[in-house]
Each structure stands twice: as structure tokens, then as C-alpha cells.
């Protein structure tokens, strides 16, 4: 719904391109809010996910 409200067709982008980001963000936020027994703030979940992603990337580049 947020994508529909904020979409500006005058900019020349397709709606699907614009809405994809909002859909992904809503799904990620929902998982972050409901995935744990003890709720962790969303900004901390994003930080943890970023650290995990960088750690996996470094491990892949440098090996074990």
C-alpha cells in the first residue's frame, strides 16, 4: 500500500520497479518483528544481517 501511495508516474519508472523495494522492505521488517521469541529492534537486526553478510563475503574471498 505504501508503494501505491508514494508512486509518482511522472518520473517515468515502472510501478513494478518501484514497488519491489517496498515489498522486500515490508517482508524483511515483518520477519524481523516476528522471528524471535525475544524481540530485537529492527535496526539491530539490520546491523546483525549486515555483519553476517560481510562475514560470509570475507570468508568466501579469503578462505578458511
C-alpha positions in Angstrom: 0.0 0.0 0.0 2.9 2.4 0.7 4.2 1.9 -2.8 0.8 2.8 -4.3 0.6 5.9 -2.1 4.2 7.1 -2.9 4.5 6.2 -6.6 5.0 9.1 -8.9 4.3 8.0 -12.5 5.6 11.3 -13.9 9.2 10.2 -13.1 8.9 7.6 -15.9 9.7 4.5 -13.9 7.5 1.3 -14.0 5.4 0.7 -10.9 6.8 -2.8 -10.5 10.3 -1.5 -10.3 9.3 1.0 -7.6 7.1 -1.4 -5.7 9.7 -4.2 -5.5 11.8 -2.3 -2.9 8.7 -1.6 -0.7 7.6 -5.2 -0.9 11.1 -6.5 0.1 11.3 -4.0 2.9 7.9 -5.0 4.3 8.7 -8.7 4.2 12.1 -8.2 5.9 10.5 -5.9 8.6 7.8 -8.5 9.3 10.3 -11.3 9.6 12.5 -9.2 11.9 9.5 -8.4 14.1 8.1 -11.9 14.4 11.0 -14.3 14.0 12.3 -14.3 17.6 10.9 -15.1 21.0 12.5 -12.0 22.4 12.0 -9.1 20.1 15.2 -7.3 18.8 14.7 -3.8 17.4 14.7 -3.7 13.6 17.8 -1.5 13.3 19.8 -4.1 15.3 18.5 -6.9 13.1 19.7 -5.0 10.1 23.1 -4.5 11.7 23.4 -8.2 12.5 22.4 -9.2 9.0 24.9 -6.7 7.5 27.7 -8.2 9.7 26.7 -11.7 8.7 26.7 -10.8 5.0 30.1 -9.2 5.3 31.5 -12.1 7.3 30.3 -14.6 4.6 31.7 -12.5 1.9 35.1 -12.2 3.6 35.2 -16.0 4.3 34.5 -16.7 0.6 37.2 -14.3 -0.6 39.9 -15.3 1.9 39.1 -18.9 2.5 39.1 -20.6 5.9 
